[in-house]
Amino acid sequence: MHRLLILAGRLSGLGGLALCLIAGLARLSGSFWIGGYQVGTLLLAGIGALAAGSFLLLWALTERIE
C-alpha cells in the first residue's frame, strides 16, 4: 500500500505540474484555448492534481510513521 501511495502521488504531482506548465506557457503565448478546453480550466486541473499528489504523499508519510 505504501509504495502504491507514493507512486500515485508522484504521478499525480508530475501530471499536475505538466498541466500547469502547459497552461502557463499557452497563456503567455496569448492562447485562451487548448484542444477545446480553456487554459484556466487546464490550470485548475493541474492545481487539483498537484493537491491530490500532495495528499497522497502525505498519506504515505503518515502510514510509514505508524
SULFENKA-V750901 format. One record per backbone hydrogen bond with DSSP energy under -0.5 kcal/mol. CO is the residue of the C=O (numbers start at 1). NH is the residue of the N-H. Records with the same first field share a line. If there is no record, write none. Layout:
BEGIN
CO=NH, NH
END
This chain:
BEGIN
1=5
2=6
3=7
4=8
5=9
6=10
7=11
8=12
9=13
10=14
11=15
12=16
13=17
14=18
15=19
16=20
17=21
18=22
19=23
20=24
21=25
22=26
23=27
24=28
25=29
26=31
27=30
32=39
34=37
37=34
38=42
39=43
40=44
41=45
42=46
43=47
44=48
45=49
46=50
47=51
48=52
49=53
50=54
51=55
52=56
53=57
54=58
55=59
56=60
57=61
58=62
59=63
60=64
61=65
62=66
END
